[in-house]
Amino acid sequence: MKSLALSVAIFVFIINAHSQTNIIINKIIVSNVNPNIRDNEIIEGEEDGPQIFVSFVLSNDSKELVYLYPSETEINLLFTYSGKNYLNKIKAIPFLFGKNRILSSKEFIVVEFYDYLLLGTDLWSKDISDYRSILLELLPTLRIEYKDPNFNCYSTQIKNVVIYNTLH
């Protein structure tokens, strides 16, 4: 019985320690929203749909150290469109911070990446050239999921969204 109580206490402590790890999205830039508007200009990659650039802050608001393992971490974009949930796995993040990283209390890191937002989903089609209506519905639902071997964390806020028509 004592081992069960100890196991529960350790589990609660682990959850509590990481419940103060937060993600706030500072900026989202979506480009290549409607390439048909441009005159006589063809840009490589525009047929792959909207491109998204994301800058977010992962902060440790607890009093404990938070151990990050970027080489084992997954970062996903989560969003909903027409009642269906989507997940876009972001690649090539681990090498940004090395094999591991420790966040002290009140410390944070800034992570930035870009990818094609809809490529690989059933929302992307080479026949669609205007993604504005799709983006208007899915952007308010967009979240980041940070999956580290020790914890999962989800974004809680988006501070700024910019939409460009050209590729950036």
C-alpha positions as CSV (number, residue, x, y, z in Angstrom):
1,M,0.0,0.0,0.0
2,K,2.9,2.4,0.8
3,S,4.5,1.7,-2.6
4,L,1.2,2.6,-4.3
5,A,1.0,5.9,-2.4
6,L,4.6,6.7,-3.2
7,S,4.0,5.9,-6.9
8,V,0.9,8.1,-7.0
9,A,2.9,10.9,-5.2
10,I,5.7,10.7,-7.7
11,F,3.3,10.7,-10.7
12,V,1.5,13.8,-9.3
13,F,4.9,15.5,-8.8
14,I,6.0,14.8,-12.4
15,I,2.7,16.1,-13.8
16,N,2.9,19.2,-11.6
17,A,6.5,20.0,-12.5
18,H,5.6,20.1,-16.2
19,S,2.2,21.7,-15.9
20,Q,4.1,25.0,-15.7
21,T,5.8,24.5,-19.0
22,N,4.0,26.7,-21.5
23,I,4.0,27.5,-25.2
24,I,2.9,30.9,-26.5
25,I,3.0,31.4,-30.3
26,N,4.6,34.8,-30.9
27,K,4.0,35.0,-34.7
28,I,2.5,33.0,-37.5
29,I,3.2,34.1,-41.1
30,V,1.2,32.3,-43.7
31,S,2.2,32.8,-47.3
32,N,1.2,31.6,-50.8
33,V,-2.4,31.9,-50.0
34,N,-3.7,32.7,-53.5
35,P,-0.9,32.6,-56.1
36,N,-3.4,33.3,-59.0
37,I,-3.5,36.9,-58.0
38,R,0.0,37.5,-59.2
39,D,0.6,38.4,-62.9
40,N,3.0,36.4,-65.1
41,E,5.0,35.1,-62.1
42,I,5.7,31.5,-61.3
43,I,7.5,30.7,-58.1
44,E,8.9,27.3,-57.3
45,G,6.9,25.6,-54.5
46,E,3.7,27.7,-55.0
47,E,1.8,24.6,-56.2
48,D,2.4,23.0,-52.7
49,G,-0.1,25.3,-51.1
50,P,0.2,27.7,-48.1
51,Q,3.5,27.9,-46.4
52,I,3.6,28.6,-42.6
53,F,6.3,30.2,-40.5
54,V,5.9,29.8,-36.8
55,S,7.9,31.5,-33.9
56,F,7.0,30.3,-30.4
57,V,8.3,30.5,-26.9
58,L,8.6,27.4,-24.7
59,S,9.0,28.6,-21.1
60,N,9.5,27.0,-17.8
61,D,7.3,28.8,-15.3
62,S,7.9,26.3,-12.5
63,K,10.4,26.3,-9.8
64,E,11.9,23.1,-11.0
65,L,14.4,22.3,-13.8
66,V,12.9,21.1,-17.0
67,Y,14.9,18.7,-19.1
68,L,14.4,18.9,-22.8
69,Y,15.5,16.2,-25.3
70,P,15.3,17.9,-28.7
71,S,16.7,14.9,-30.6
72,E,13.7,12.8,-29.3
73,T,11.1,15.6,-29.5
74,E,8.2,15.9,-31.9
75,I,6.6,19.2,-32.7
76,N,3.2,19.0,-34.4
77,L,0.8,21.6,-35.8
78,L,-2.7,20.7,-34.8
79,F,-5.8,22.3,-36.4
80,T,-9.4,21.6,-37.2
81,Y,-11.3,22.2,-40.4
82,S,-15.0,21.3,-41.0
83,G,-15.1,19.4,-37.8
84,K,-12.1,17.2,-38.7
85,N,-8.8,17.3,-36.7
86,Y,-5.5,17.5,-38.5
87,L,-1.9,16.9,-37.4
88,N,1.1,18.2,-39.4
89,K,4.4,16.7,-38.1
90,I,7.3,19.3,-38.2
91,K,10.6,17.9,-39.2
92,A,14.3,18.9,-38.6
93,I,13.7,20.6,-35.2
94,P,16.1,18.4,-33.0
95,F,19.4,19.7,-34.3
96,L,18.5,23.3,-33.4
97,F,19.3,22.8,-29.7
98,G,21.6,19.8,-29.6
99,K,21.1,16.5,-27.9
100,N,19.6,17.9,-24.7
101,R,18.8,21.2,-22.9
102,I,17.9,22.2,-19.4
103,L,15.5,25.0,-18.8
104,S,16.0,26.7,-15.4
105,S,13.1,28.2,-13.5
106,K,11.7,31.2,-15.5
107,E,13.9,30.4,-18.5
108,F,12.6,30.1,-22.1
109,I,13.7,29.2,-25.6
110,V,12.4,30.5,-28.9
111,V,11.8,28.0,-31.6
112,E,11.1,28.9,-35.2
113,F,10.3,26.7,-38.2
114,Y,8.5,26.8,-41.5
115,D,6.7,24.1,-43.5
116,Y,3.9,23.7,-46.0
117,L,0.7,23.8,-43.9
118,L,-1.6,21.6,-45.9
119,L,0.7,19.4,-48.0
120,G,0.1,15.8,-47.1
121,T,-3.5,16.5,-45.9
122,D,-6.8,16.0,-47.8
123,L,-7.1,19.9,-47.7
124,W,-4.3,20.3,-50.2
125,S,-4.9,19.9,-53.9
126,K,-3.0,20.9,-57.0
127,D,-6.4,22.1,-58.3
128,I,-7.0,24.6,-55.5
129,S,-5.4,28.0,-55.9
130,D,-7.2,30.1,-53.3
131,Y,-6.8,28.8,-49.8
132,R,-8.2,31.9,-48.0
133,S,-11.5,30.4,-46.9
134,I,-9.8,27.3,-45.6
135,L,-7.3,29.4,-43.6
136,L,-10.0,31.6,-42.2
137,E,-11.6,28.6,-40.6
138,L,-8.4,26.6,-39.5
139,L,-6.1,29.4,-38.2
140,P,-8.2,30.2,-35.1
141,T,-7.9,26.5,-34.1
142,L,-4.2,26.1,-34.7
143,R,-2.1,24.8,-31.8
144,I,1.4,23.6,-31.3
145,E,2.0,20.3,-29.6
146,Y,5.5,19.8,-28.1
147,K,6.0,16.1,-27.4
148,D,9.2,15.5,-25.3
149,P,10.0,12.0,-23.8
150,N,9.1,13.5,-20.4
151,F,6.0,15.6,-21.1
152,N,3.6,17.0,-23.6
153,C,2.8,20.7,-23.9
154,Y,0.3,22.6,-26.0
155,S,0.2,26.2,-27.1
156,T,-2.3,28.4,-25.3
157,Q,-2.2,31.6,-27.2
158,I,-1.4,33.1,-30.6
159,K,-0.2,36.7,-30.4
160,N,0.2,37.7,-34.1
161,V,-0.9,36.3,-37.5
162,V,0.3,37.8,-40.8
163,I,-0.9,36.6,-44.2
164,Y,1.0,37.2,-47.4
165,N,0.1,36.2,-50.9
166,T,3.6,35.5,-52.0
167,L,6.0,32.8,-50.8
168,H,8.3,33.9,-48.0
